[in-house]
């Protein structure tokens, strides 16, 4: 079974350190993926304000966020605006692109998008998307093929506006991994939507006795159902302190007959003859709402 693999690059350090490290891991396993880049200011430390919410504080403690990400990520942008990733790390962003991986737009300001999706105007949201798109296209020398909303925070209005941009597919939702086309207000949008179904590291660890000693056991077991799957990893974790754990997972999954492919290749294999919509939902291990597939039909 082919597994769609996407890599979210959210922060300055995730770009600077995590991108080269993940490239080495993927090269060692002969794997290509789809990379989603954040281009603007790294203000991720501003999420610390959400510690006032018990569910977010529990998630941070359960995943041991301070040791997983490091205090530079957790505090970045709290006292002054964070550095602009695309301006300072252009050559690093080019590395997976030059190596033949797919690449797409994740965010201009990742924190801003997560906090404002669903309450800011569509024009404001699209300004963020377009700034990131233009910056990434200038760095890469060609247009990004796709876009993925930060934190899987997306609405009907945002999806409808995104569909006017020249993307081959989107990956904005969490749920069953089969690609489908989204219907908004009776209109069937053209770009395919590729949901992510497998849990991320910080969603699974700390639940039901899962820790690093058995994390890969759980992940490999999730692949054994014979269904299509899409996995998101993060440059900050799998390209950082969890690099060895991720490499072991790849080796075990490959030994069981699975392969990993970029989302564009995954879409070509699975096809997109399904229709549905999106809704706000929640999933285990995450704080607050995200977009999930709804009413998907064959």
N, C-alpha and C positions, 0 to 999 in steps of 0.2 A: 504494500500500500504506500502510495506517495503522500507525504505530509507536507502541506504548505508551510513554509518557514518565513516569518517576518521578524525583523530586528528593529526595535524602536530605539532611537538615539535621542535622549531628552535633555542632556546637560552638557556643560563644558567639559567636565572630567570624563563623562561617558564617551564624548567624541574624542578627546585627546588621547585617553588611555584605552578605553574599551573598544573602539573601532579597530585599531591595529591588533589588539589581543584576539578579538573575535575572528578577524581575518586569518590569523595564524591557525586558530582552531579549525575553522571551516576548510582552509586549504589542506590541513592535515587529513581531513576526512573526505576531501573531494566534493564539497557541498557548496552550492550557491544559494543565495537567499534574496529576499526583498528588503531593502534598508529604507527606513523612514526617518528623515532628518529634521531636527529642530534647528532653525537658522538664526533666530533673533536673540534677545537677552535671556540669559539663564537666571530666571527668578524663582527657581523651584523651591528655594528655602522659604518662600512665603507661605507654603503649605503648612508650615509649623503652626500657623494660627489655628488650623483645624484641630490641633491637639485639644482644644476646648470641647470638641465633640467626642464623647466616649468611644464611639465606634471607630473613629480614626485613630485615637490614642491606642486602642487595643490592637489595631492592625499594625501600628508602628512597633509596639512592644512585641507582638507575636512574631513578626518577621525580623526582629532585632535590627531595625533600620539603621541605627547609628553605626553598627559594625558592618552591615551589608553595604551601605552607600558611602559612609564617611561623613564627618561633620561639615566638610566643605560643601557638599551637595545639600545637606539638610539646612544649612544657614545661608546659602547663596542668594543674594538679592534681598536680604532682610533689612539691612541698614542702608544700602545704596543699590542702584540698579546693577544687575549682573552684567557680565561681559557679553558682547554679541558673538555668538558661536560662529556664525558664517563668516564674519570678518576676520576672526583670529585664527581659525582652524581650517582654512580653505584646502590646503594640501592633504589634510587628514580625511576630509569629506570626500575628496576625489579618489582615495585609495580603493574602496570597494567598487566604485564606478569604473575605474580603470581596469579592475580585475574582472570585469564582465558580469557583475551582479546587477540586479534590478535596483532602481532607486525611486523614491517618491517623497512627497511632501508630508511632513507630520505637523509642524507648527512654526509659527514665528515666535510667539511667547507661549510656551507650553502651559505654564501656570495660568496665564490670562484666559486661554481658551477653556481650560477645565472649569474655571470659576464662572465664566460668563456664557457658556453655551446654554441656550434656553432662556436667557434673560436679556442679553445684548441684542441689538438689531442685527438683521441679516447682513446689512451693509457693513457693519462693524466686523462681523465674523469673516465676511469675504475679503475685507481689507487685510485681515491677518493672513488668510490663506494666500492671497495674491502676493503679498510681500514675501512670504516664504517661498512661493513658487518662483518668483522672479529671481530671488537670491540664489536658489538652488540651480536654476537653469543657467545663470551666469557662471556659477562655479563649475558646473558639469560640462558646459558647452553644448548641452542639448536639453530638451524639455523633460521634466519628470513624467513617468508613465502613469502614476497613480497617486492617491492621497488617502491618508488615514487620520481620522479625528483623534486628538489627544484624549486619553482616558475613555475612549469609546463614547464620548459625549457628542451626540448628534441629534438633530431634530428633522422633521419633515421639511421645514423651511430651509434649513441649511443644506440638506441633501438636494432639494430642488435647485438651489442656487449653485451648488457644486457641479450639478449635472451639466451646466452650461460651460464648464471649463473642459479643456481637451484631455480628459483622462480616460484611459482604457478600462479602469475598474476602480472601485473604492473598497476600503476595509475599515468600516466604522462601527461594526456591531459585534456583539458577543452572543453566540448561540450555535445551533447545529451548523456544521461547517460547509454545507452545500451552497454553492454560489446561487444567487437569485437576483432578479430585477425588482426594484422597489416601486410600488405604486403610491403616488402622492396626489390626493385630491382628484382621483380618477385618471391621472396621467402616469403612464408607465415610463420610468426614467431609463435612459439608454445604458449608462455604465453599469456593469455587474457589481453587485455587493458581495464581498467575500467575508463572511463572519469568522471570528476566532472562537474556537470551542474549548481548546485545552487550557487548563489553568496556568497562570504565571507563577513563578517561584514564590513571590510574596503572598499570593492568594492561598496556596496549598500548605506551605510550611506552618507549623504550629497548630494545625487542625487535626483532630483525631489521631494524635500521636505521631504525626509526620514531622521528621527532622531530616537533617542531611544524611543520616545513616540509611534511611529508607525512602527518601524522596524519589530517587530514580526507580525504585521498585514500583511505586505508585504510578509514576508517569508511564513506564513501560506497560504496566497492566492496563492503563487507559487506552493504549494503542491496540490492544489485543481483540477489540470487539469487531474488527473487520470493516468499520465505517471510515469515511474520509475524515481527516483531521487537519486543523490549522493551529500552529503554535506561534505565540509571540514570546520572544525573549528580549531582554534589555541590555544594552551595552554597559550600563552601570553595574549590573549584577553578573550576568553570564560572561561579560567581558572584563569582570573584576574579580571579586573574591570567590565567585562561584564558577570560575572558568574550568577548573578541573572537574567539578561536578557535572557541568554541561558536556564536556568532552566525553566523560564516561557514559552519559545518557545517549549521546550520538552513537557511540560504539555499540552499546547494548541494543539500541533500536535497529541499527543496521544489521547486527547479527541475527535479529529476528525477522529479517527480510524487508524492513521498511527503508524507504529512501526519502530524502528531503529535497524539495524543489522550491524555486521562487513562486510567488503567488500568480504571476502571469502564466507560468507553465502549469501550475495547479488548475487554474481556470480553464486552460485549453484541454486538460485531461477530463475534468469533471463536467464541463459544459455549463450552460446557464439557460435551462429551459423552464425555470421555476419563477413564480411571481409571489410577492408578498408585500408586507409593509414593515414599518418599524414602530416600536413602542418603548416607553421608559420601563426599565426593569432593574432588578438587583440580582447579583450573583454572590455566592459564598466567597468570603475573603476580601471583598471590595467594599469601600465606603461610599455610600450614596448611590445615585442612579447612574445608569448607562443605557445606551441604545441596544435593544435586542430585536431579533427577527420576530415577526408576528404574522400568523395566517399564511405561511409559505405553502404553496401548492405545487404539485408537479406540472 
